[in-house]
Amino acid sequence: MSMLSSNENSVGGYRNISFELSGPGAYGSLKKEAGVHRLVRMSPFNSAGKRQTSFSLVEVLPKLPDAGETHIPETDLDISFARSGGPGGQNVNKRDTAVHAVHKPTGFHVHVTSERSQAQNKEKAIEMLRGKLFQMKQDAQTAESRGLSTGAIPRSNGAAKSARTCSIRTSS
C-alpha cells in the first residue's frame, strides 16, 4: 500500500484519503466495496447516549495503461501544482510537487502528493483520472444493458450507489 494523498481534520480523522493497493487480484477483490459506507457509533462522550452517523465515499479504480481508448488528451486536462507539505525534509518547502488534475469535460478531479517528483505525481494523477473515466464508461454500459438511459456525462464521481452500514460501539 502506498499513500497518494491525505487531508486530516482537526479531530483525528480524515476529510479524504487516497491510497494505492497493488497485487494479484487487488482490483477484482475490492471493486465491490465502491460506494457510500455509513458508520453508526455510540459515542462515549455523549451523555444522552445518542447514535452518531458518519458517511464515507469509497472509490475503487483500476490502473490502466495510457493507450487506445484510455488515453486522455492534454487539452482535456487542467493541471495545477502546489507544495506538498508534511514530512519530507526541505524538498517539501522548496518544490511544488503536489499535483491537482481536473478532467475538464467531466469535472473529475484528483490530488496526489505521494512522490517527491512533480512528474511522478502528475503521472499518478492521470492514472487515477483514467480509472475514473473507465469506471464511468463501465457504469454507463451497465445501465444501458439494463435498459436505463445514461443521459449526459455526470459532473460528480457517480459512486453513490448504495450505503452499507457498519455499527461500532466504543467503550470509554
C-alpha positions in Angstrom: 0.0 0.0 0.0 1.2 3.5 -0.8 -0.4 6.7 0.3 -1.2 9.1 -2.6 -2.7 12.0 -0.6 -4.5 12.6 2.6 -6.2 15.5 4.3 -6.6 15.2 8.1 -9.3 17.0 10.1 -8.9 18.7 13.4 -10.4 15.8 15.5 -8.0 13.0 14.4 -9.9 11.7 11.4 -9.6 12.3 7.6 -11.5 14.6 5.3 -10.2 12.5 2.4 -7.5 9.9 1.8 -6.2 8.3 -1.4 -4.0 5.3 -1.5 -2.9 2.7 -4.0 -3.0 -1.1 -3.4 -1.3 -3.4 -5.8 -1.0 -7.1 -6.1 -2.7 -10.0 -7.9 -6.5 -9.6 -7.9 -6.5 -6.3 -5.9 -9.0 -4.5 -8.2 -11.2 -7.6 -8.6 -11.3 -8.2 -4.8 -12.1 -4.6 -3.9 -14.3 -3.3 -6.7 -17.5 -4.4 -4.9 -16.6 -2.1 -1.9 -17.1 1.0 -4.0 -19.9 3.3 -2.9 -21.1 5.1 0.2 -20.4 3.5 3.5 -22.2 4.5 6.7 -20.7 4.2 10.1 -23.0 4.4 13.1 -21.5 4.5 16.6 -22.4 5.2 20.2 -20.1 8.0 21.4 -18.7 7.5 24.9 -18.7 11.4 25.2 -22.4 11.9 24.5 -24.2 11.7 27.9 -27.6 11.2 26.1 -26.3 8.0 24.5 -27.3 9.2 21.0 -26.0 7.4 17.9 -23.7 9.4 15.7 -23.6 8.7 11.9 -20.8 9.3 9.5 -20.6 8.7 5.8 -17.6 7.8 3.6 -17.3 7.5 -0.1 -15.1 4.7 -1.4 -13.9 4.7 -4.9 -12.0 1.7 -6.3 -10.3 2.4 -9.6 -8.3 0.2 -11.9 -4.8 1.0 -13.0 -4.9 1.2 -16.8 -2.2 1.8 -19.5 -2.1 5.0 -21.4 -3.1 3.5 -24.8 -6.1 3.4 -27.1 -9.4 4.3 -25.5 -7.9 5.1 -22.1 -5.6 7.9 -23.5 -6.6 11.4 -22.2 -5.6 14.3 -24.4 -3.6 17.0 -22.7 -6.2 19.6 -23.9 -8.8 17.8 -21.7 -6.7 18.3 -18.5 -6.3 21.3 -16.2 -3.2 20.6 -14.1 -2.0 22.8 -11.2 0.9 22.3 -8.8 1.4 23.2 -5.1 3.8 22.5 -2.3 3.0 19.1 -0.8 3.5 19.8 2.9 4.1 17.2 5.6 7.3 15.2 6.3 10.0 15.1 3.6 12.7 17.5 4.5 13.4 20.8 2.9 12.3 19.5 -0.5 8.7 19.9 0.7 9.1 23.6 1.4 11.0 24.4 -1.8 9.4 22.4 -4.6 5.8 22.4 -6.0 5.4 18.6 -6.1 1.7 18.2 -5.3 -0.5 17.8 -8.3 -4.1 18.7 -8.7 -5.6 17.4 -12.0 -9.1 18.1 -13.4 -10.6 16.4 -16.4 -12.4 19.4 -18.0 -15.2 17.5 -19.9 -16.4 15.6 -16.8 -15.2 17.7 -13.9 -13.5 14.7 -12.3 -10.5 15.8 -10.1 -7.7 14.1 -8.2 -4.9 15.3 -5.9 -1.6 13.4 -5.5 1.2 14.3 -3.1 2.8 10.9 -2.6 6.0 11.3 -4.6 8.9 13.7 -4.3 8.8 14.3 -8.0 6.2 16.5 -9.7 6.4 14.3 -12.9 5.7 11.1 -10.9 2.7 12.8 -9.1 1.4 14.0 -12.4 1.5 10.5 -13.9 -0.3 9.0 -10.8 -3.0 11.8 -11.1 -3.5 11.0 -14.8 -3.7 7.3 -14.0 -6.4 8.0 -11.4 -8.4 10.1 -13.9 -8.0 7.3 -16.4 -9.5 4.9 -13.9 -12.4 7.3 -13.1 -13.2 7.7 -16.8 -13.1 3.9 -17.3 -15.4 3.4 -14.3 -17.8 6.0 -15.7 -17.9 4.2 -19.1 -18.4 0.8 -17.3 -21.3 2.2 -15.3 -22.9 3.7 -18.5 -22.6 0.4 -20.3 -24.1 -1.5 -17.3 -27.0 1.0 -17.2 -27.6 0.8 -20.9 -27.6 -3.0 -20.8 -30.3 -2.8 -18.2 -32.4 -0.6 -20.4 -31.7 2.6 -18.4 -30.8 5.9 -20.1 -27.4 7.2 -19.4 -28.1 10.8 -20.3 -25.5 13.5 -20.0 -22.0 13.0 -18.6 -22.2 13.2 -14.8 -20.2 16.1 -13.2 -19.7 14.2 -9.9 -18.0 10.9 -9.1 -21.2 8.9 -9.6 -20.2 6.4 -6.9 -23.1 6.9 -4.5 -24.9 3.7 -5.5 -25.8 2.2 -2.1 -25.0 2.7 1.5 -23.5 0.0 3.7 -23.9 0.1 7.4 -21.3 -0.7 10.0 -22.1 -0.3 13.7 -19.3 0.3 16.2 -19.8 0.6 19.9 -16.9 2.3 21.6 -16.1 2.0 25.3 -14.9 4.9 27.5 
